[in-house]
Amino acid sequence: MLHTIQDFSIQDINLELIRRASFNEFDGEKVVNALNANKELWESAYMTRFDLIPLRDMSNNSWNIDTLYILAKKGQTAKLISLAKQWSADEVDLLPALEANHLLGGGGAKDVIRVWWD
């Protein structure tokens, strides 16, 4: 059966972009496999960067990103941080509650893990 883009969730599409973005110490396939194997720990994952370098490199079929944000399921933050520390990232941390709430547009307390590769 042939699949169309509508057959995949937004999360599936983001995970595929993450998988394709390997560079330096970042192994996109390893990260995506670990996330998929531990779905009980997280609600959503999104990788980005805060400049236009991905736009610059997209015509070369490159997804140039460096920061992974993971929304932890309630009570799973410590386990998720422990998992992320296995990915050779330069930094793994929990966003401060006020910053996470602001970046998520409000809506109450949510734990957001930030994983960054140089």
N, CA, C and O atoms as a DFTB+ gen file, in Angstrom:
472 C
 N C O
     1  1       0.835      -1.184       0.000
     2  2       0.000       0.000       0.000
     3  2       0.876       1.242       0.000
     4  3       1.826       1.345       0.776
     5  1       0.559       2.154      -0.850
     6  2       1.277       3.418      -0.911
     7  2       0.756       4.377       0.144
     8  3      -0.452       4.498       0.342
     9  1       1.666       5.054       0.814
    10  2       1.275       6.016       1.840
    11  2       1.363       7.431       1.285
    12  3       2.231       7.743       0.470
    13  1       0.457       8.273       1.739
    14  2       0.529       9.690       1.420
    15  2       0.893      10.433       2.694
    16  3       0.867       9.862       3.784
    17  1       1.225      11.686       2.556
    18  2       1.626      12.491       3.715
    19  2       0.508      12.534       4.759
    20  3       0.786      12.662       5.951
    21  1      -0.742      12.430       4.331
    22  2      -1.866      12.450       5.267
    23  2      -1.894      11.209       6.156
    24  3      -2.540      11.217       7.204
    25  1      -1.201      10.141       5.752
    26  2      -1.162       8.916       6.544
    27  2      -0.262       9.035       7.768
    28  3      -0.284       8.162       8.635
    29  1       0.524      10.096       7.851
    30  2       1.483      10.261       8.937
    31  2       1.064      11.428       9.832
    32  3       0.552      12.440       9.354
    33  1       1.287      11.269      11.129
    34  2       0.990      12.360      12.054
    35  2       2.068      13.436      11.928
    36  3       3.147      13.196      11.388
    37  1       1.758      14.606      12.429
    38  2       2.744      15.689      12.477
    39  2       3.968      15.227      13.264
    40  3       5.099      15.548      12.897
    41  1       3.746      14.470      14.352
    42  2       4.863      13.958      15.139
    43  2       5.713      13.002      14.320
    44  3       6.940      13.066      14.386
    45  1       5.088      12.112      13.546
    46  2       5.841      11.187      12.683
    47  2       6.719      11.951      11.705
    48  3       7.873      11.584      11.485
    49  1       6.183      13.005      11.121
    50  2       6.934      13.807      10.154
    51  2       8.114      14.482      10.840
    52  3       9.217      14.513      10.295
    53  1       7.885      15.026      12.039
    54  2       8.984      15.653      12.791
    55  2      10.052      14.643      13.163
    56  3      11.242      14.950      13.087
    57  1       9.653      13.442      13.563
    58  2      10.643      12.422      13.900
    59  2      11.471      12.033      12.674
    60  3      12.666      11.767      12.794
    61  1      10.849      12.001      11.512
    62  2      11.601      11.692      10.295
    63  2      12.616      12.790       9.992
    64  3      13.736      12.494       9.576
    65  1      12.245      14.045      10.192
    66  2      13.197      15.141       9.998
    67  2      14.360      15.030      10.990
    68  3      15.515      15.245      10.624
    69  1      14.051      14.697      12.231
    70  2      15.099      14.506      13.242
    71  2      16.028      13.370      12.829
    72  3      17.249      13.492      12.925
    73  1      15.451      12.280      12.374
    74  2      16.259      11.125      11.948
    75  2      17.225      11.513      10.839
    76  3      18.348      11.011      10.805
    77  1      16.819      12.391       9.934
    78  2      17.644      12.788       8.793
    79  2      18.688      13.845       9.137
    80  3      19.540      14.149       8.301
    81  1      18.650      14.404      10.318
    82  2      19.472      15.572      10.654
    83  2      20.803      15.244      11.317
    84  3      21.393      16.138      11.924
    85  1      21.297      14.048      11.241
    86  2      22.534      13.671      11.925
    87  2      23.715      14.568      11.551
    88  3      23.891      14.920      10.385
    89  1      24.520      14.933      12.549
    90  2      25.729      15.740      12.355
    91  2      26.602      15.598      13.598
    92  3      26.100      15.279      14.675
    93  1      27.892      15.830      13.455
    94  2      28.844      15.759      14.573
    95  2      28.495      14.610      15.518
    96  3      28.461      13.453      15.097
    97  1      28.233      14.917      16.796
    98  2      27.901      13.894      17.790
    99  2      26.408      13.557      17.812
   100  3      25.992      12.658      18.543
   101  1      25.609      14.259      17.031
   102  2      24.169      14.007      16.995
   103  2      23.859      12.879      16.020
   104  3      24.146      12.983      14.828
   105  1      23.275      11.810      16.530
   106  2      22.877      10.652      15.731
   107  2      21.351      10.609      15.708
   108  3      20.723      10.055      16.610
   109  1      20.771      11.194      14.679
   110  2      19.322      11.306      14.582
   111  2      18.611       9.970      14.641
   112  3      17.559       9.853      15.270
   113  1      19.164       8.976      14.001
   114  2      18.541       7.650      14.009
   115  2      18.507       7.074      15.423
   116  3      17.495       6.511      15.840
   117  1      19.604       7.212      16.158
   118  2      19.666       6.715      17.539
   119  2      18.640       7.430      18.422
   120  3      17.958       6.794      19.225
   121  1      18.535       8.742      18.271
   122  2      17.600       9.524      19.079
   123  2      16.160       9.117      18.770
   124  3      15.371       8.889      19.687
   125  1      15.816       9.024      17.493
   126  2      14.449       8.657      17.109
   127  2      14.124       7.236      17.563
   128  3      13.027       6.983      18.063
   129  1      15.058       6.315      17.396
   130  2      14.821       4.942      17.863
   131  2      14.580       4.907      19.371
   132  3      13.696       4.194      19.845
   133  1      15.370       5.681      20.125
   134  2      15.200       5.727      21.583
   135  2      13.864       6.354      21.963
   136  3      13.184       5.869      22.867
   137  1      13.489       7.424      21.279
   138  2      12.191       8.038      21.557
   139  2      11.058       7.063      21.257
   140  3      10.141       6.909      22.063
   141  1      11.117       6.413      20.115
   142  2      10.063       5.462      19.747
   143  2       9.996       4.281      20.710
   144  3       8.912       3.757      20.967
   145  1      11.130       3.857      21.243
   146  2      11.163       2.736      22.180
   147  2      10.707       3.134      23.589
   148  3      10.474       2.274      24.439
   149  1      10.583       4.447      23.827
   150  2      10.230       4.936      25.164
   151  2       9.075       5.932      25.112
   152  3       9.115       6.965      25.781
   153  1       8.062       5.632      24.330
   154  2       6.928       6.544      24.146
   155  2       6.168       6.828      25.435
   156  3       5.441       7.817      25.528
   157  1       6.338       5.955      26.433
   158  2       5.653       6.169      27.699
   159  2       6.234       7.354      28.480
   160  3       5.643       7.790      29.468
   161  1       7.382       7.874      28.045
   162  2       8.052       8.969      28.757
   163  2       7.706      10.358      28.229
   164  3       7.904      11.346      28.937
   165  1       7.195      10.455      27.011
   166  2       7.047      11.772      26.399
   167  2       5.739      11.909      25.625
   168  3       5.148      10.932      25.166
   169  1       5.310      13.180      25.502
   170  2       4.089      13.497      24.755
   171  2       4.405      13.912      23.329
   172  3       3.727      13.494      22.391
   173  1       5.443      14.743      23.162
   174  2       5.820      15.209      21.836
   175  2       7.278      15.633      21.833
   176  3       7.860      15.947      22.872
   177  1       7.856      15.634      20.629
   178  2       9.257      16.026      20.465
   179  2       9.365      16.882      19.205
   180  3       8.724      16.610      18.190
   181  1      10.190      17.919      19.298
   182  2      10.351      18.849      18.185
   183  2      11.789      19.353      18.190
   184  3      12.316      19.730      19.237
   185  1      12.415      19.360      17.033
   186  2      13.794      19.822      16.943
   187  2      13.846      21.042      16.041
   188  3      13.189      21.089      15.001
   189  1      14.643      22.041      16.454
   190  2      14.687      23.312      15.741
   191  2      16.016      24.003      16.002
   192  3      16.932      23.424      16.587
   193  1      16.101      25.224      15.568
   194  2      17.152      26.155      15.954
   195  2      16.596      27.550      15.775
   196  3      15.575      27.726      15.111
   197  1      17.242      28.540      16.349
   198  2      16.669      29.877      16.364
   199  2      17.358      30.818      15.385
   200  3      17.729      31.937      15.738
   201  1      17.523      30.353      14.161
   202  2      18.014      31.197      13.081
   203  2      17.453      30.639      11.776
   204  3      16.600      29.753      11.810
   205  1      17.901      31.124      10.652
   206  2      17.370      30.691       9.354
   207  2      18.291      29.716       8.623
   208  3      18.124      29.500       7.422
   209  1      19.248      29.129       9.316
   210  2      20.158      28.176       8.675
   211  2      19.404      26.997       8.053
   212  3      19.785      26.558       6.968
   213  1      18.340      26.458       8.693
   214  2      17.601      25.386       8.012
   215  2      17.020      25.841       6.668
   216  3      17.016      25.073       5.706
   217  1      16.542      27.057       6.598
   218  2      16.026      27.601       5.338
   219  2      17.128      27.664       4.290
   220  3      16.910      27.311       3.131
   221  1      18.299      28.111       4.695
   222  2      19.444      28.204       3.790
   223  2      19.815      26.845       3.211
   224  3      20.128      26.740       2.025
   225  1      19.781      25.799       4.044
   226  2      20.290      24.491       3.650
   227  2      19.240      23.550       3.064
   228  3      19.579      22.485       2.550
   229  1      17.975      23.936       3.140
   230  2      16.906      23.051       2.677
   231  2      17.031      22.709       1.189
   232  3      16.701      21.592       0.792
   233  1      17.492      23.629       0.372
   234  2      17.624      23.357      -1.067
   235  2      18.687      22.293      -1.337
   236  3      18.717      21.709      -2.420
   237  1      19.562      22.038      -0.356
   238  2      20.566      20.972      -0.456
   239  2      20.093      19.690       0.221
   240  3      20.887      18.783       0.470
   241  1      18.787      19.619       0.519
   242  2      18.178      18.472       1.191
   243  2      18.820      18.198       2.543
   244  3      18.999      17.044       2.933
   245  1      19.166      19.265       3.255
   246  2      19.768      19.173       4.580
   247  2      18.852      19.850       5.593
   248  3      18.354      20.949       5.348
   249  1      18.631      19.201       6.721
   250  2      17.820      19.759       7.795
   251  2      18.764      20.094       8.936
   252  3      19.041      19.252       9.790
   253  1      19.258      21.330       8.950
   254  2      20.312      21.782       9.830
   255  2      19.711      22.349      11.122
   256  3      19.356      23.526      11.185
   257  1      19.603      21.508      12.140
   258  2      18.982      21.875      13.409
   259  2      19.890      21.420      14.551
   260  3      20.763      20.575      14.349
   261  1      19.689      21.974      15.747
   262  2      20.615      21.627      16.830
   263  2      19.989      21.454      18.209
   264  3      20.670      21.011      19.133
   265  1      18.708      21.791      18.373
   266  2      18.093      21.755      19.694
   267  2      16.804      20.945      19.662
   268  3      15.880      21.251      18.908
   269  1      16.757      19.918      20.483
   270  2      15.587      19.057      20.594
   271  2      14.836      19.422      21.874
   272  3      15.418      19.482      22.957
   273  1      13.537      19.663      21.729
   274  2      12.664      19.915      22.872
   275  2      11.719      18.734      22.998
   276  3      11.115      18.303      22.015
   277  1      11.592      18.212      24.214
   278  2      10.727      17.056      24.449
   279  2       9.780      17.399      25.591
   280  3      10.214      17.790      26.675
   281  1       8.495      17.249      25.340
   282  2       7.482      17.470      26.360
   283  2       7.305      16.159      27.129
   284  3       6.802      15.171      26.594
   285  1       7.726      16.173      28.385
   286  2       7.691      14.955      29.215
   287  2       6.277      14.665      29.687
   288  3       5.500      15.575      29.976
   289  1       5.961      13.380      29.759
   290  2       4.711      12.981      30.392
   291  2       4.855      13.185      31.891
   292  3       5.958      13.117      32.434
   293  1       3.752      13.433      32.547
   294  2       3.749      13.696      33.993
   295  2       4.448      12.560      34.743
   296  3       4.121      11.385      34.572
   297  1       5.420      12.942      35.579
   298  2       6.146      11.982      36.403
   299  2       7.279      11.252      35.698
   300  3       7.906      10.373      36.290
   301  1       7.556      11.601      34.436
   302  2       8.574      10.884      33.665
   303  2       9.816      11.729      33.360
   304  3      10.697      11.285      32.625
   305  1       9.890      12.914      33.907
   306  2      10.968      13.846      33.577
   307  2      12.350      13.280      33.875
   308  3      13.231      13.341      33.017
   309  1      12.559      12.738      35.050
   310  2      13.881      12.224      35.425
   311  2      14.309      11.085      34.501
   312  3      15.467      11.028      34.086
   313  1      13.392      10.187      34.179
   314  2      13.715       9.082      33.275
   315  2      14.045       9.598      31.884
   316  3      14.954       9.090      31.228
   317  1      13.313      10.599      31.437
   318  2      13.550      11.166      30.112
   319  2      14.899      11.879      30.052
   320  3      15.614      11.756      29.058
   321  1      15.253      12.611      31.088
   322  2      16.565      13.262      31.141
   323  2      17.665      12.209      31.125
   324  3      18.666      12.369      30.426
   325  1      17.491      11.148      31.879
   326  2      18.476      10.060      31.900
   327  2      18.634       9.440      30.516
   328  3      19.755       9.151      30.097
   329  1      17.540       9.234      29.806
   330  2      17.593       8.698      28.447
   331  2      18.337       9.669      27.527
   332  3      19.207       9.250      26.764
   333  1      18.007      10.943      27.591
   334  2      18.622      11.946      26.717
   335  2      20.125      12.068      26.955
   336  3      20.867      12.384      26.025
   337  1      20.579      11.829      28.160
   338  2      22.014      11.915      28.465
   339  2      22.821      10.817      27.773
   340  3      24.051      10.854      27.791
   341  1      22.147       9.845      27.168
   342  2      22.823       8.780      26.431
   343  2      23.070       9.149      24.967
   344  3      23.632       8.344      24.223
   345  1      22.665      10.340      24.539
   346  2      22.700      10.711      23.127
   347  2      23.895      11.590      22.740
   348  3      23.873      12.191      21.665
   349  1      24.915      11.685      23.557
   350  2      26.126      12.468      23.271
   351  2      25.842      13.948      23.011
   352  3      26.524      14.585      22.208
   353  1      24.849      14.482      23.683
   354  2      24.518      15.900      23.547
   355  2      25.501      16.738      24.363
   356  3      26.091      16.256      25.330
   357  1      25.667      17.993      23.962
   358  2      26.513      18.908      24.720
   359  2      25.810      19.406      25.977
   360  3      26.457      19.681      26.988
   361  1      24.481      19.522      25.914
   362  2      23.704      19.967      27.072
   363  2      22.368      19.241      27.102
   364  3      21.721      19.063      26.070
   365  1      21.961      18.821      28.304
   366  2      20.634      18.262      28.549
   367  2      20.126      18.934      29.807
   368  3      20.755      18.830      30.860
   369  1      18.995      19.622      29.715
   370  2      18.467      20.272      30.898
   371  2      16.954      20.400      30.838
   372  3      16.333      20.226      29.790
   373  1      16.388      20.707      31.986
   374  2      14.967      20.958      32.130
   375  2      14.773      22.462      32.048
   376  3      15.406      23.213      32.790
   377  1      13.892      22.909      31.143
   378  2      13.629      24.346      31.071
   379  2      12.978      24.799      32.374
   380  3      12.149      24.078      32.929
   381  1      13.338      25.976      32.867
   382  2      12.653      26.496      34.050
   383  2      11.149      26.578      33.780
   384  3      10.735      26.867      32.658
   385  1      10.342      26.329      34.794
   386  2       8.887      26.242      34.644
   387  2       8.288      27.487      33.989
   388  3       7.439      27.364      33.106
   389  1       8.713      28.681      34.405
   390  2       8.154      29.907      33.824
   391  2       8.505      30.041      32.347
   392  3       7.666      30.453      31.546
   393  1       9.742      29.697      31.980
   394  2      10.163      29.756      30.587
   395  2       9.392      28.745      29.744
   396  3       8.927      29.066      28.650
   397  1       9.260      27.530      30.253
   398  2       8.519      26.493      29.521
   399  2       7.075      26.914      29.327
   400  3       6.534      26.779      28.229
   401  1       6.444      27.421      30.373
   402  2       5.057      27.861      30.282
   403  2       4.904      28.980      29.254
   404  3       3.954      28.983      28.471
   405  1       5.840      29.926      29.257
   406  2       5.805      31.030      28.291
   407  2       5.977      30.510      26.860
   408  3       5.210      30.879      25.971
   409  1       6.980      29.656      26.638
   410  2       7.242      29.141      25.297
   411  2       6.121      28.250      24.781
   412  3       5.908      28.156      23.572
   413  1       5.410      27.601      25.684
   414  2       4.277      26.756      25.295
   415  2       2.977      27.555      25.151
   416  3       1.932      26.993      24.823
   417  1       3.047      28.850      25.396
   418  2       1.857      29.684      25.251
   419  2       0.893      29.581      26.413
   420  3      -0.304      29.820      26.256
   421  1       1.413      29.224      27.586
   422  2       0.573      29.092      28.774
   423  2      -0.050      27.714      28.848
   424  3       0.393      26.781      28.179
   425  1      -1.063      27.597      29.652
   426  2      -1.780      26.336      29.737
   427  2      -1.363      25.444      30.888
   428  3      -1.732      24.270      30.921
   429  1      -0.604      25.972      31.829
   430  2      -0.264      25.169      32.997
   431  2       1.130      24.588      32.949
   432  3       1.861      24.740      31.971
   433  1       1.477      23.921      34.030
   434  2       2.826      23.395      34.197
   435  2       3.053      22.169      33.325
   436  3       2.289      21.206      33.376
   437  1       4.102      22.215      32.531
   438  2       4.564      21.099      31.710
   439  2       6.079      21.078      31.801
   440  3       6.720      22.129      31.785
   441  1       6.656      19.888      31.897
   442  2       8.108      19.765      31.910
   443  2       8.616      19.625      30.480
   444  3       8.195      18.740      29.735
   445  1       9.529      20.518      30.116
   446  2      10.134      20.502      28.780
   447  2      11.629      20.266      28.942
   448  3      12.325      21.022      29.620
   449  1      12.105      19.208      28.307
   450  2      13.526      18.877      28.310
   451  2      14.151      19.507      27.069
   452  3      13.605      19.412      25.970
   453  1      15.301      20.151      27.258
   454  2      16.048      20.737      26.129
   455  2      17.345      19.941      25.958
   456  3      18.115      19.765      26.902
   457  1      17.562      19.470      24.740
   458  2      18.768      18.701      24.424
   459  2      19.453      19.435      23.274
   460  3      18.855      19.639      22.218
   461  1      20.731      19.837      23.488
   462  2      21.431      20.660      22.496
   463  2      22.755      20.036      22.106
   464  3      23.516      19.553      22.945
   465  1      23.007      20.062      20.804
   466  2      24.280      19.607      20.241
   467  2      24.954      20.788      19.564
   468  3      24.296      21.582      18.892
   469  1      26.267      20.906      19.740
   470  2      27.050      21.970      19.107
   471  2      27.402      21.556      17.700
   472  3      28.063      22.308      16.983
